[in-house]
């Protein structure tokens, strides 16, 4: 059937997505071929496709479709993460809407409600990934709570515990008082809030004074309420002001607690008074200072419960009036913070912040106003409390050593290399990994407790009971594991581990992981740690122990002004809306073409529209071929060619294949996309089809010869194959529409062989022709001549042979009435320099030279004036610093445009002589 007149993305996307998947074309089905494996970062089961997913999955699909076309047995593992805290919150919100709550149910009843929600509403993102064209193996879709995955998680926990790499400890965690659970650093967002910096006097005990006679040390804090659990004051070891009192006692005013002044480099002599209060149970830095001072975690004081209300400390020294208060003011009632400040002020221990206006009386404030970087839970929405509690920890420092060695010796290749420094910096300073969460939804920790405090870790309750002994009552740990713990097993548990499956043998290690740099530590590094720990013993070769051979880290997709996208800013872009507007192919091509290593991507609707136009141009080129009897190629190899234009385009195909192969091997997605874009749009559509196009009166007589038809059909096929990883829908539709072929469908066709080479003579001739025609067209535009104007030209004698060979093309494309090798006549003329040789085009009698020179001069004067005015604004620091960024950007763009216009007009005047 003839192709449709216009390209309609929506009409073909759903069709091909269904056909590919229903025919099993995403599944590995080449047992004798080299395997190629990617695992998709599992999106949350609660998630929806966002612009970051569109980038991440486009890049993965480019690689998987490319390697599939190259004949490899490609597997792209797909699945979803159970997303413990996010999913539990979704279901709890639904209950709240029904005036219900989680605690009205048993744990088992609530978890069943979550499974019901997952079956009905979870996982909408998988359908959205299909819309993007992702060629994942949907038949093996995974879920981190599937029975086989749960078995893998339990085995890893138990085995790590046996090795001493998982243990229970009391440490500080990020505690969310609203959700009542520990959360990871990734789930903490830092916001700027307006707060205070309070200065207090801490009295020295036993009559001790500083060298300056003061009987107190001044400390400052943004969290006065935590002084109820203070355990020390720290000063820098080299701070001479406090050398005489290091080791002396402080008598804390409110609690009466005695504690030491300790020397620690954490105290900054240049900041405030140089002395800092130390509350190890409620500050991460203080926790480390406390350990260095000799406090054990079990001795550190905890003054808050899970709701962030004040409780009595172990030493019983907090006055009763504080007990039960919330840490902050709430519901109009003062909290512990306000009461501490009030009592310190009443007792004369508050040092006020004094403000002296230029005109007026001195004003005293309780606190110095400060903008404070404050951690909030990204889901609970309340201030995170560093909280001292018993949790399960992984010995990350030990597990980090093999991945670091693998990066150093090249078994893991991080791209771009610039991320290696960040990777090592984090891994070399890695802290114990808290893996327990106080939730109901997730992988239950396989640990049981006896009344006497003994802990039994086992894969089943029967095994734990056997360890405890008959008759000993045991109760299971109520906590679940951090979601990142289970997803860290993704590269091997999705392939069947702990069973030694054929899939695991064949597809581990994975070939590449494509990941956002923002989860380098939360997911990527942890996959490397657990992958090498559990797959290492089963693999003889060192290179087979890593989870993936290459880790490719991409940047963020930002708003057009470069700002980070967020719902609060209202600048979030919906990729599904972009697909509706521009088509999935255009969005995918935009993502790949803009992905430059080490740089973020700015959204740009104009570029998206441009890539939609690129798809339309390709569609129209295929319709031209169809109308002129050019159809699907019958050969994988390039057809025999004698005509220069055909030998030239075959060489251009070879060059493009080589450029794309190199770019994709180097993970330069932008270079690969631009190589095929330039070839398809510029070389093929704009030049080759023009060069072979018959005159309009001859179209129906079929004047395109058989050789050219064969070559044109073959070249268009190569374009469709090379473009397929980036634009799968339109290429598959055109591949099918151009006729029957042995390789059907395109998704399983063959990547072009790099065997063809450029024909030096043909390339030289056609490249020269293109440059000449381009120069002529530019000159006509500059001189105000219509594009179709026919001119005479005087060539050097050395070009006689070349102009003979290309006479027809010169007549039709260059629109030269006369080609002469005689000297050009006197008078005004345009001088065209092509590859060092000058072609002269007489202009006497063609245009009014004086009028044209006057027009160009006036236009140049105006353009130069505007250019210089804009330059003046841009050179003014006041404008650049104070104007809105978009105004500065517009001024720069306008300046560049006027500068280019002035250059063009100058060149046009020069042509007139």
MOSULKA-V580753 format. One line per field, one symbol per residue. psi: psi as a letter, one per 30 degrees, with the letter a starting at -180 (. if undefined). A space follows every 10 residues. Layout:
BEGIN
psi: ???
END
This chain:
BEGIN
psi: kkllelkjee ffeeeeeeee efggffkkgi fflklkkkkk jjlkffllkl feeeeefeee eeeeeeeefg glikkjkkal kfideeeeee eeeeeefghl lefflleeee eeeeeeeeee flgffeeeee efgkhliffh klkfgleeee eeeeeeeeee eefgfklklj lkljkjfefh lkllefgkkk lkljaljkkl kjkklggkll fgfkglkklk lfifffffgk flkklkfgjf fgefgkflkk jkeefgkkll klkkfekjff jbffkkkjif fgkeeeeeee effgkleffk kkglafghkk lklffgfkke ffkfklelkk hfkkaeeeee eeeeeefgfk jljkkjlejl lkkklelkkk kkjkkkkfee glkkkjkjlk lkkkieeeff eeeeeeeegg ekjkklfffe eeeeeeefgk lkjjgkkilf kajkkikkkl fgfkkjklfl eeeeeeeelk fkkkkkkfll kkefeeffge feefgfkfki leeeeegkll ekkkkkffge eeeeeeeeee efeffeffke kefgflflek jkklalkllf gflkkleefg gkkjfeeeee efkeeeeeee eeffjkkgkl kkkjeeeeee feeeeeeeee eeeeeefggj akkgkelklk kfkeeeeeee eeeeeeeeee eeeeeghiee eeefeeeeee ededefeeee efklkeffef ghfkleeeee eeeeeeeeee eefefeieee eeeeeefflk lejkaefgak kkkgeklkje eeeeeeeeee eeeeeeeeee eeggkkegkk llkjlkffge eeeeegeeee eeefhjekjl glkklllklk jjjjhfkkkk jkfkfeljee eeeeeeeeee eeeeeeeeee eeeffjeeee eflkeeeeee eeeeeeeeee eeeeeeeeee ef.
END
